[in-house]
Amino acid sequence: MSKTAVVVDVRSNAGQDSSMRKENRRKGFTLVLTGACIVSLFGMLGLSVDLGRVYITKSETQSFADTGALAGALALNGTSFVSARDAVTGNNKNQWNMGTAMFTESGGNTTITIEFALPQAANLSQPDASTWSTEPPTAAGYTFIRVTASAILPLYILPVVGTSRTQLVKAVATAGQTPLFNFGSGLLPFSPVYHASAATTSNPAGMTVGGWYTLRYPGGATFKNSDLCNDDRGDAAFLALANLQPSSERGFYQNPSASVADQEIIDGLMQYPVVFPGTISMYGGAMNTAQNALNQRIDFDTDHVSNTYDQYQNNQVNGVRVGNGFRLVGTPANAGPPSSSGGVRQIVGFVGMFLSSGPTGDVHYSSGGGSPWCAQYYGIWNKNGQTTGAGKPGIAYVTVMVQ
């Protein structure tokens, strides 16, 4: 009996051991599977959280590069890169790390690289790749800017599953001042006559920066030097050309109707589009409406007291220019009437003019029809810019994103 009982007990124990081993294997498999699931969950959580933060940072970095490049391109002036650099680094409206941190040139977790380039000789609308430089020897002719912004983003969850603790995020944007040859809006409807005796390839209008030139001529059959603005005087060839104008042609080349003249001057409405190379036709009239509109345009500028372009640029508060650029206008310079009977006039190029009645006194126009209306030539017109452009004289420019 006892022998038989022993045999039974052994079999029973063997079955129990086998069952326990199976149970232990199941528990071990479950533990391994649970661990793998936890790792996977951390991985998925990391993908959703950390990679989400990476995408947000990429968007923030690209926004900074885009807005910085546009701001820098608008500030290119052909004489210095200081304003362009400041426009990029001072771009504090676009931050990163969920909008809590600033981009800085160096140090911390961000870097900003600013480069400049000349335009291609055969295509002024594209940068010459061989000229990109962070420190060009001169600012003359540099019309493109490239901003590279980068941020090192700390990762919080992905490092648990073995990835790097940080992620480098980088964005690049290129903007520039590109030529504008077709105009359906934006130009001032007055056109000054060029100075043929001083005109050159590099100065098609023959004007001197800082000089005062006639936008609208006074009434009368003939002009004397005293009927012209300061820097139109003393040039016999210019006076003879001005006197070829019929009395009905007084410097206005858009629709002179009072119902639209104010919109043409204040809002840049152009009922007669301009194409360059091309021609314009002049129109007359006393145009009291035009005088009022010019004064309104001056008043719409946040600096309506500075008499000269230099005063306007130097009128700053905490390093920021007071003026909003509304007094900086672009207009075609023309070659004068082909004969005393008038007719269409050839456009020689575009000029940037600062609206002011003169270097002293009231900046507003108040002389009526008996005296000329003057404006100061400040250089190359860059549409929407607040300073002279950086390109070639005689060409009008507009600032755009290139890449």
NUDRENTOR-409833 format. One record per residue (C-alpha): x, y, z; residue in one letter; residue number from 1. Coordinates in steps of 0.5 Angstrom, whole numbers. Layout:
REM residues N
<pt u="X" v="Y" w="Z" r="A" k="NUM"/>
...
***
This chain:
REM residues 403
<pt u="0" v="0" w="0" r="M" k="1"/>
<pt u="6" v="5" w="2" r="S" k="2"/>
<pt u="9" v="3" w="-4" r="K" k="3"/>
<pt u="3" v="5" w="-9" r="T" k="4"/>
<pt u="2" v="11" w="-5" r="A" k="5"/>
<pt u="9" v="14" w="-6" r="V" k="6"/>
<pt u="8" v="13" w="-14" r="V" k="7"/>
<pt u="2" v="17" w="-14" r="V" k="8"/>
<pt u="5" v="22" w="-10" r="D" k="9"/>
<pt u="11" v="23" w="-15" r="V" k="10"/>
<pt u="6" v="23" w="-21" r="R" k="11"/>
<pt u="2" v="29" w="-17" r="S" k="12"/>
<pt u="8" v="33" w="-15" r="N" k="13"/>
<pt u="11" v="32" w="-23" r="A" k="14"/>
<pt u="4" v="35" w="-25" r="G" k="15"/>
<pt u="4" v="41" w="-20" r="Q" k="16"/>
<pt u="11" v="42" w="-22" r="D" k="17"/>
<pt u="10" v="42" w="-30" r="S" k="18"/>
<pt u="4" v="47" w="-28" r="S" k="19"/>
<pt u="8" v="52" w="-24" r="M" k="20"/>
<pt u="13" v="52" w="-30" r="R" k="21"/>
<pt u="8" v="53" w="-35" r="K" k="22"/>
<pt u="5" v="59" w="-30" r="E" k="23"/>
<pt u="12" v="62" w="-29" r="N" k="24"/>
<pt u="13" v="62" w="-37" r="R" k="25"/>
<pt u="6" v="65" w="-38" r="R" k="26"/>
<pt u="8" v="70" w="-32" r="K" k="27"/>
<pt u="15" v="72" w="-35" r="G" k="28"/>
<pt u="12" v="73" w="-42" r="F" k="29"/>
<pt u="7" v="77" w="-39" r="T" k="30"/>
<pt u="12" v="81" w="-36" r="L" k="31"/>
<pt u="16" v="82" w="-42" r="V" k="32"/>
<pt u="10" v="84" w="-46" r="L" k="33"/>
<pt u="8" v="89" w="-41" r="T" k="34"/>
<pt u="15" v="92" w="-41" r="G" k="35"/>
<pt u="15" v="92" w="-49" r="A" k="36"/>
<pt u="8" v="95" w="-49" r="C" k="37"/>
<pt u="11" v="100" w="-44" r="I" k="38"/>
<pt u="17" v="102" w="-48" r="V" k="39"/>
<pt u="12" v="102" w="-54" r="S" k="40"/>
<pt u="7" v="107" w="-50" r="L" k="41"/>
<pt u="13" v="111" w="-48" r="F" k="42"/>
<pt u="15" v="111" w="-56" r="G" k="43"/>
<pt u="9" v="113" w="-58" r="M" k="44"/>
<pt u="8" v="118" w="-53" r="L" k="45"/>
<pt u="15" v="121" w="-55" r="G" k="46"/>
<pt u="13" v="121" w="-62" r="L" k="47"/>
<pt u="6" v="125" w="-60" r="S" k="48"/>
<pt u="9" v="130" w="-55" r="V" k="49"/>
<pt u="16" v="131" w="-57" r="D" k="50"/>
<pt u="16" v="131" w="-65" r="L" k="51"/>
<pt u="9" v="135" w="-64" r="G" k="52"/>
<pt u="14" v="140" w="-60" r="R" k="53"/>
<pt u="19" v="139" w="-66" r="V" k="54"/>
<pt u="14" v="141" w="-71" r="Y" k="55"/>
<pt u="12" v="147" w="-67" r="I" k="56"/>
<pt u="19" v="149" w="-67" r="T" k="57"/>
<pt u="20" v="148" w="-74" r="K" k="58"/>
<pt u="14" v="153" w="-76" r="S" k="59"/>
<pt u="16" v="158" w="-71" r="E" k="60"/>
<pt u="23" v="158" w="-73" r="T" k="61"/>
<pt u="21" v="159" w="-81" r="Q" k="62"/>
<pt u="16" v="164" w="-79" r="S" k="63"/>
<pt u="22" v="168" w="-75" r="F" k="64"/>
<pt u="27" v="167" w="-82" r="A" k="65"/>
<pt u="21" v="169" w="-86" r="D" k="66"/>
<pt u="19" v="175" w="-83" r="T" k="67"/>
<pt u="27" v="177" w="-81" r="G" k="68"/>
<pt u="29" v="176" w="-88" r="A" k="69"/>
<pt u="23" v="181" w="-91" r="L" k="70"/>
<pt u="24" v="186" w="-85" r="A" k="71"/>
<pt u="32" v="186" w="-87" r="G" k="72"/>
<pt u="31" v="186" w="-95" r="A" k="73"/>
<pt u="26" v="192" w="-94" r="L" k="74"/>
<pt u="32" v="196" w="-90" r="A" k="75"/>
<pt u="37" v="195" w="-95" r="L" k="76"/>
<pt u="40" v="201" w="-97" r="N" k="77"/>
<pt u="46" v="201" w="-101" r="G" k="78"/>
<pt u="51" v="204" w="-96" r="T" k="79"/>
<pt u="51" v="200" w="-90" r="S" k="80"/>
<pt u="48" v="193" w="-87" r="F" k="81"/>
<pt u="47" v="196" w="-80" r="V" k="82"/>
<pt u="39" v="197" w="-81" r="S" k="83"/>
<pt u="38" v="191" w="-85" r="A" k="84"/>
<pt u="42" v="187" w="-79" r="R" k="85"/>
<pt u="38" v="190" w="-74" r="D" k="86"/>
<pt u="31" v="189" w="-77" r="A" k="87"/>
<pt u="33" v="182" w="-77" r="V" k="88"/>
<pt u="35" v="181" w="-70" r="T" k="89"/>
<pt u="30" v="186" w="-67" r="G" k="90"/>
<pt u="25" v="182" w="-70" r="N" k="91"/>
<pt u="22" v="180" w="-63" r="N" k="92"/>
<pt u="15" v="179" w="-65" r="K" k="93"/>
<pt u="16" v="172" w="-67" r="N" k="94"/>
<pt u="19" v="168" w="-62" r="Q" k="95"/>
<pt u="20" v="160" w="-60" r="W" k="96"/>
<pt u="19" v="155" w="-55" r="N" k="97"/>
<pt u="11" v="156" w="-55" r="M" k="98"/>
<pt u="13" v="163" w="-56" r="G" k="99"/>
<pt u="17" v="164" w="-49" r="T" k="100"/>
<pt u="24" v="165" w="-52" r="A" k="101"/>
<pt u="27" v="170" w="-56" r="M" k="102"/>
<pt u="32" v="168" w="-62" r="F" k="103"/>
<pt u="39" v="171" w="-61" r="T" k="104"/>
<pt u="45" v="171" w="-66" r="E" k="105"/>
<pt u="49" v="166" w="-61" r="S" k="106"/>
<pt u="49" v="163" w="-54" r="G" k="107"/>
<pt u="43" v="160" w="-51" r="G" k="108"/>
<pt u="39" v="155" w="-55" r="N" k="109"/>
<pt u="39" v="159" w="-62" r="T" k="110"/>
<pt u="43" v="162" w="-67" r="T" k="111"/>
<pt u="42" v="167" w="-73" r="I" k="112"/>
<pt u="46" v="167" w="-79" r="T" k="113"/>
<pt u="45" v="173" w="-84" r="I" k="114"/>
<pt u="48" v="173" w="-91" r="E" k="115"/>
<pt u="48" v="178" w="-96" r="F" k="116"/>
<pt u="48" v="177" w="-104" r="A" k="117"/>
<pt u="49" v="181" w="-110" r="L" k="118"/>
<pt u="43" v="180" w="-116" r="P" k="119"/>
<pt u="45" v="176" w="-122" r="Q" k="120"/>
<pt u="48" v="180" w="-128" r="A" k="121"/>
<pt u="43" v="178" w="-133" r="A" k="122"/>
<pt u="37" v="177" w="-128" r="N" k="123"/>
<pt u="36" v="182" w="-122" r="L" k="124"/>
<pt u="31" v="178" w="-119" r="S" k="125"/>
<pt u="35" v="173" w="-117" r="Q" k="126"/>
<pt u="41" v="173" w="-112" r="P" k="127"/>
<pt u="48" v="171" w="-115" r="D" k="128"/>
<pt u="50" v="165" w="-111" r="A" k="129"/>
<pt u="57" v="166" w="-111" r="S" k="130"/>
<pt u="57" v="173" w="-108" r="T" k="131"/>
<pt u="53" v="170" w="-101" r="W" k="132"/>
<pt u="57" v="173" w="-95" r="S" k="133"/>
<pt u="56" v="175" w="-88" r="T" k="134"/>
<pt u="61" v="181" w="-89" r="E" k="135"/>
<pt u="61" v="184" w="-96" r="P" k="136"/>
<pt u="66" v="189" w="-97" r="P" k="137"/>
<pt u="61" v="194" w="-98" r="T" k="138"/>
<pt u="54" v="195" w="-98" r="A" k="139"/>
<pt u="53" v="198" w="-105" r="A" k="140"/>
<pt u="49" v="194" w="-110" r="G" k="141"/>
<pt u="47" v="188" w="-105" r="Y" k="142"/>
<pt u="40" v="187" w="-106" r="T" k="143"/>
<pt u="39" v="180" w="-103" r="F" k="144"/>
<pt u="39" v="178" w="-95" r="I" k="145"/>
<pt u="39" v="170" w="-93" r="R" k="146"/>
<pt u="37" v="169" w="-86" r="V" k="147"/>
<pt u="38" v="162" w="-83" r="T" k="148"/>
<pt u="35" v="161" w="-76" r="A" k="149"/>
<pt u="36" v="155" w="-71" r="S" k="150"/>
<pt u="34" v="152" w="-65" r="A" k="151"/>
<pt u="36" v="147" w="-60" r="I" k="152"/>
<pt u="30" v="144" w="-57" r="L" k="153"/>
<pt u="30" v="139" w="-51" r="P" k="154"/>
<pt u="27" v="133" w="-52" r="L" k="155"/>
<pt u="23" v="130" w="-45" r="Y" k="156"/>
<pt u="20" v="123" w="-47" r="I" k="157"/>
<pt u="24" v="120" w="-53" r="L" k="158"/>
<pt u="31" v="120" w="-49" r="P" k="159"/>
<pt u="27" v="115" w="-45" r="V" k="160"/>
<pt u="27" v="110" w="-51" r="V" k="161"/>
<pt u="34" v="112" w="-53" r="G" k="162"/>
<pt u="34" v="118" w="-57" r="T" k="163"/>
<pt u="38" v="124" w="-57" r="S" k="164"/>
<pt u="36" v="129" w="-51" r="R" k="165"/>
<pt u="36" v="135" w="-56" r="T" k="166"/>
<pt u="33" v="136" w="-63" r="Q" k="167"/>
<pt u="37" v="141" w="-68" r="L" k="168"/>
<pt u="31" v="145" w="-72" r="V" k="169"/>
<pt u="33" v="150" w="-77" r="K" k="170"/>
<pt u="30" v="154" w="-82" r="A" k="171"/>
<pt u="32" v="159" w="-88" r="V" k="172"/>
<pt u="29" v="164" w="-92" r="A" k="173"/>
<pt u="31" v="169" w="-97" r="T" k="174"/>
<pt u="28" v="176" w="-99" r="A" k="175"/>
<pt u="30" v="181" w="-104" r="G" k="176"/>
<pt u="29" v="188" w="-107" r="Q" k="177"/>
<pt u="27" v="186" w="-114" r="T" k="178"/>
<pt u="26" v="190" w="-120" r="P" k="179"/>
<pt u="19" v="193" w="-122" r="L" k="180"/>
<pt u="17" v="194" w="-129" r="F" k="181"/>
<pt u="9" v="194" w="-129" r="N" k="182"/>
<pt u="5" v="199" w="-125" r="F" k="183"/>
<pt u="-3" v="198" w="-124" r="G" k="184"/>
<pt u="-2" v="202" w="-117" r="S" k="185"/>
<pt u="2" v="205" w="-113" r="G" k="186"/>
<pt u="6" v="211" w="-116" r="L" k="187"/>
<pt u="5" v="218" w="-115" r="L" k="188"/>
<pt u="1" v="221" w="-121" r="P" k="189"/>
<pt u="6" v="227" w="-122" r="F" k="190"/>
<pt u="12" v="226" w="-126" r="S" k="191"/>
<pt u="19" v="231" w="-126" r="P" k="192"/>
<pt u="23" v="232" w="-132" r="V" k="193"/>
<pt u="30" v="230" w="-132" r="Y" k="194"/>
<pt u="36" v="234" w="-133" r="H" k="195"/>
<pt u="39" v="231" w="-140" r="A" k="196"/>
<pt u="46" v="235" w="-138" r="S" k="197"/>
<pt u="47" v="231" w="-132" r="A" k="198"/>
<pt u="44" v="224" w="-134" r="A" k="199"/>
<pt u="48" v="218" w="-134" r="T" k="200"/>
<pt u="47" v="211" w="-135" r="T" k="201"/>
<pt u="48" v="210" w="-127" r="S" k="202"/>
<pt u="44" v="217" w="-126" r="N" k="203"/>
<pt u="38" v="217" w="-132" r="P" k="204"/>
<pt u="34" v="222" w="-129" r="A" k="205"/>
<pt u="40" v="227" w="-128" r="G" k="206"/>
<pt u="38" v="229" w="-121" r="M" k="207"/>
<pt u="43" v="230" w="-115" r="T" k="208"/>
<pt u="41" v="226" w="-108" r="V" k="209"/>
<pt u="38" v="231" w="-103" r="G" k="210"/>
<pt u="36" v="236" w="-109" r="G" k="211"/>
<pt u="29" v="239" w="-110" r="W" k="212"/>
<pt u="25" v="238" w="-116" r="Y" k="213"/>
<pt u="19" v="241" w="-119" r="T" k="214"/>
<pt u="13" v="236" w="-119" r="L" k="215"/>
<pt u="8" v="241" w="-121" r="R" k="216"/>
<pt u="9" v="247" w="-125" r="Y" k="217"/>
<pt u="6" v="254" w="-124" r="P" k="218"/>
<pt u="1" v="257" w="-129" r="G" k="219"/>
<pt u="3" v="261" w="-135" r="G" k="220"/>
<pt u="6" v="261" w="-142" r="A" k="221"/>
<pt u="13" v="261" w="-140" r="T" k="222"/>
<pt u="17" v="259" w="-134" r="F" k="223"/>
<pt u="23" v="263" w="-131" r="K" k="224"/>
<pt u="28" v="260" w="-126" r="N" k="225"/>
<pt u="24" v="263" w="-121" r="S" k="226"/>
<pt u="18" v="259" w="-123" r="D" k="227"/>
<pt u="22" v="252" w="-122" r="L" k="228"/>
<pt u="24" v="249" w="-115" r="C" k="229"/>
<pt u="31" v="250" w="-113" r="N" k="230"/>
<pt u="35" v="244" w="-116" r="D" k="231"/>
<pt u="32" v="245" w="-123" r="D" k="232"/>
<pt u="34" v="253" w="-123" r="R" k="233"/>
<pt u="41" v="255" w="-127" r="G" k="234"/>
<pt u="40" v="249" w="-132" r="D" k="235"/>
<pt u="39" v="253" w="-139" r="A" k="236"/>
<pt u="38" v="246" w="-143" r="A" k="237"/>
<pt u="33" v="244" w="-137" r="F" k="238"/>
<pt u="29" v="251" w="-137" r="L" k="239"/>
<pt u="28" v="251" w="-145" r="A" k="240"/>
<pt u="26" v="244" w="-145" r="L" k="241"/>
<pt u="21" v="246" w="-139" r="A" k="242"/>
<pt u="18" v="251" w="-144" r="N" k="243"/>
<pt u="17" v="247" w="-149" r="L" k="244"/>
<pt u="11" v="244" w="-145" r="Q" k="245"/>
<pt u="4" v="247" w="-147" r="P" k="246"/>
<pt u="1" v="251" w="-141" r="S" k="247"/>
<pt u="-4" v="245" w="-140" r="S" k="248"/>
<pt u="1" v="240" w="-139" r="E" k="249"/>
<pt u="4" v="242" w="-131" r="R" k="250"/>
<pt u="7" v="235" w="-129" r="G" k="251"/>
<pt u="0" v="231" w="-128" r="F" k="252"/>
<pt u="0" v="224" w="-132" r="Y" k="253"/>
<pt u="-6" v="221" w="-129" r="Q" k="254"/>
<pt u="-13" v="222" w="-129" r="N" k="255"/>
<pt u="-14" v="230" w="-127" r="P" k="256"/>
<pt u="-21" v="229" w="-125" r="S" k="257"/>
<pt u="-23" v="232" w="-118" r="A" k="258"/>
<pt u="-27" v="225" w="-117" r="S" k="259"/>
<pt u="-21" v="221" w="-117" r="V" k="260"/>
<pt u="-15" v="225" w="-116" r="A" k="261"/>
<pt u="-15" v="225" w="-109" r="D" k="262"/>
<pt u="-15" v="217" w="-109" r="Q" k="263"/>
<pt u="-9" v="217" w="-114" r="E" k="264"/>
<pt u="-5" v="221" w="-110" r="I" k="265"/>
<pt u="-7" v="218" w="-103" r="I" k="266"/>
<pt u="-8" v="211" w="-105" r="D" k="267"/>
<pt u="-4" v="210" w="-111" r="G" k="268"/>
<pt u="-10" v="209" w="-115" r="L" k="269"/>
<pt u="-7" v="209" w="-123" r="M" k="270"/>
<pt u="-13" v="209" w="-128" r="Q" k="271"/>
<pt u="-7" v="209" w="-133" r="Y" k="272"/>
<pt u="-2" v="204" w="-132" r="P" k="273"/>
<pt u="5" v="205" w="-133" r="V" k="274"/>
<pt u="10" v="200" w="-136" r="V" k="275"/>
<pt u="17" v="201" w="-137" r="F" k="276"/>
<pt u="20" v="202" w="-142" r="P" k="277"/>
<pt u="15" v="206" w="-144" r="G" k="278"/>
<pt u="11" v="213" w="-145" r="T" k="279"/>
<pt u="6" v="217" w="-141" r="I" k="280"/>
<pt u="2" v="223" w="-143" r="S" k="281"/>
<pt u="1" v="229" w="-139" r="M" k="282"/>
<pt u="-5" v="233" w="-136" r="Y" k="283"/>
<pt u="-7" v="240" w="-133" r="G" k="284"/>
<pt u="-12" v="243" w="-129" r="G" k="285"/>
<pt u="-11" v="248" w="-123" r="A" k="286"/>
<pt u="-12" v="242" w="-119" r="M" k="287"/>
<pt u="-14" v="244" w="-112" r="N" k="288"/>
<pt u="-16" v="237" w="-110" r="T" k="289"/>
<pt u="-9" v="235" w="-112" r="A" k="290"/>
<pt u="-6" v="240" w="-107" r="Q" k="291"/>
<pt u="-11" v="238" w="-101" r="N" k="292"/>
<pt u="-9" v="231" w="-103" r="A" k="293"/>
<pt u="-2" v="232" w="-102" r="L" k="294"/>
<pt u="-3" v="235" w="-96" r="N" k="295"/>
<pt u="-7" v="229" w="-93" r="Q" k="296"/>
<pt u="-2" v="224" w="-95" r="R" k="297"/>
<pt u="3" v="228" w="-91" r="I" k="298"/>
<pt u="-1" v="228" w="-85" r="D" k="299"/>
<pt u="-2" v="221" w="-86" r="F" k="300"/>
<pt u="5" v="220" w="-85" r="D" k="301"/>
<pt u="7" v="219" w="-77" r="T" k="302"/>
<pt u="12" v="224" w="-78" r="D" k="303"/>
<pt u="9" v="230" w="-82" r="H" k="304"/>
<pt u="14" v="235" w="-79" r="V" k="305"/>
<pt u="20" v="234" w="-82" r="S" k="306"/>
<pt u="22" v="238" w="-88" r="N" k="307"/>
<pt u="28" v="234" w="-91" r="T" k="308"/>
<pt u="29" v="227" w="-92" r="Y" k="309"/>
<pt u="35" v="227" w="-87" r="D" k="310"/>
<pt u="31" v="230" w="-82" r="Q" k="311"/>
<pt u="26" v="225" w="-83" r="Y" k="312"/>
<pt u="31" v="219" w="-83" r="Q" k="313"/>
<pt u="34" v="222" w="-76" r="N" k="314"/>
<pt u="27" v="223" w="-73" r="N" k="315"/>
<pt u="27" v="217" w="-68" r="Q" k="316"/>
<pt u="25" v="215" w="-61" r="V" k="317"/>
<pt u="29" v="209" w="-58" r="N" k="318"/>
<pt u="32" v="208" w="-64" r="G" k="319"/>
<pt u="26" v="207" w="-68" r="V" k="320"/>
<pt u="24" v="212" w="-74" r="R" k="321"/>
<pt u="18" v="216" w="-73" r="V" k="322"/>
<pt u="15" v="216" w="-80" r="G" k="323"/>
<pt u="12" v="210" w="-83" r="N" k="324"/>
<pt u="14" v="212" w="-90" r="G" k="325"/>
<pt u="8" v="215" w="-93" r="F" k="326"/>
<pt u="12" v="221" w="-95" r="R" k="327"/>
<pt u="17" v="217" w="-99" r="L" k="328"/>
<pt u="14" v="216" w="-106" r="V" k="329"/>
<pt u="16" v="213" w="-113" r="G" k="330"/>
<pt u="14" v="217" w="-119" r="T" k="331"/>
<pt u="17" v="216" w="-127" r="P" k="332"/>
<pt u="22" v="221" w="-129" r="A" k="333"/>
<pt u="20" v="223" w="-136" r="N" k="334"/>
<pt u="25" v="226" w="-142" r="A" k="335"/>
<pt u="20" v="232" w="-143" r="G" k="336"/>
<pt u="15" v="234" w="-149" r="P" k="337"/>
<pt u="18" v="232" w="-156" r="P" k="338"/>
<pt u="15" v="239" w="-158" r="S" k="339"/>
<pt u="12" v="245" w="-156" r="S" k="340"/>
<pt u="5" v="242" w="-158" r="S" k="341"/>
<pt u="6" v="237" w="-153" r="G" k="342"/>
<pt u="5" v="229" w="-154" r="G" k="343"/>
<pt u="7" v="223" w="-150" r="V" k="344"/>
<pt u="13" v="223" w="-146" r="R" k="345"/>
<pt u="19" v="218" w="-146" r="Q" k="346"/>
<pt u="20" v="215" w="-139" r="I" k="347"/>
<pt u="27" v="215" w="-137" r="V" k="348"/>
<pt u="27" v="212" w="-130" r="G" k="349"/>
<pt u="24" v="212" w="-123" r="F" k="350"/>
<pt u="26" v="216" w="-118" r="V" k="351"/>
<pt u="24" v="216" w="-110" r="G" k="352"/>
<pt u="21" v="223" w="-108" r="M" k="353"/>
<pt u="20" v="226" w="-101" r="F" k="354"/>
<pt u="14" v="230" w="-100" r="L" k="355"/>
<pt u="15" v="237" w="-97" r="S" k="356"/>
<pt u="14" v="244" w="-100" r="S" k="357"/>
<pt u="21" v="246" w="-98" r="G" k="358"/>
<pt u="27" v="245" w="-93" r="P" k="359"/>
<pt u="24" v="250" w="-88" r="T" k="360"/>
<pt u="18" v="253" w="-86" r="G" k="361"/>
<pt u="11" v="249" w="-87" r="D" k="362"/>
<pt u="12" v="242" w="-90" r="V" k="363"/>
<pt u="5" v="243" w="-93" r="H" k="364"/>
<pt u="3" v="245" w="-100" r="Y" k="365"/>
<pt u="0" v="252" w="-100" r="S" k="366"/>
<pt u="2" v="256" w="-106" r="S" k="367"/>
<pt u="-4" v="255" w="-110" r="G" k="368"/>
<pt u="-3" v="255" w="-118" r="G" k="369"/>
<pt u="2" v="261" w="-118" r="G" k="370"/>
<pt u="8" v="257" w="-115" r="S" k="371"/>
<pt u="11" v="250" w="-117" r="P" k="372"/>
<pt u="10" v="244" w="-112" r="W" k="373"/>
<pt u="17" v="241" w="-110" r="C" k="374"/>
<pt u="19" v="235" w="-107" r="A" k="375"/>
<pt u="26" v="232" w="-105" r="Q" k="376"/>
<pt u="30" v="227" w="-109" r="Y" k="377"/>
<pt u="32" v="222" w="-104" r="Y" k="378"/>
<pt u="35" v="216" w="-109" r="G" k="379"/>
<pt u="32" v="209" w="-111" r="I" k="380"/>
<pt u="25" v="208" w="-110" r="W" k="381"/>
<pt u="23" v="201" w="-106" r="N" k="382"/>
<pt u="16" v="200" w="-106" r="K" k="383"/>
<pt u="14" v="200" w="-98" r="N" k="384"/>
<pt u="21" v="201" w="-96" r="G" k="385"/>
<pt u="22" v="207" w="-91" r="Q" k="386"/>
<pt u="29" v="209" w="-94" r="T" k="387"/>
<pt u="32" v="209" w="-101" r="T" k="388"/>
<pt u="33" v="202" w="-104" r="G" k="389"/>
<pt u="40" v="198" w="-105" r="A" k="390"/>
<pt u="39" v="197" w="-113" r="G" k="391"/>
<pt u="41" v="201" w="-119" r="K" k="392"/>
<pt u="38" v="208" w="-120" r="P" k="393"/>
<pt u="33" v="209" w="-125" r="G" k="394"/>
<pt u="30" v="202" w="-123" r="I" k="395"/>
<pt u="24" v="202" w="-118" r="A" k="396"/>
<pt u="24" v="196" w="-114" r="Y" k="397"/>
<pt u="19" v="192" w="-109" r="V" k="398"/>
<pt u="21" v="187" w="-103" r="T" k="399"/>
<pt u="19" v="180" w="-104" r="V" k="400"/>
<pt u="21" v="173" w="-101" r="M" k="401"/>
<pt u="25" v="169" w="-106" r="V" k="402"/>
<pt u="26" v="163" w="-102" r="Q" k="403"/>
***
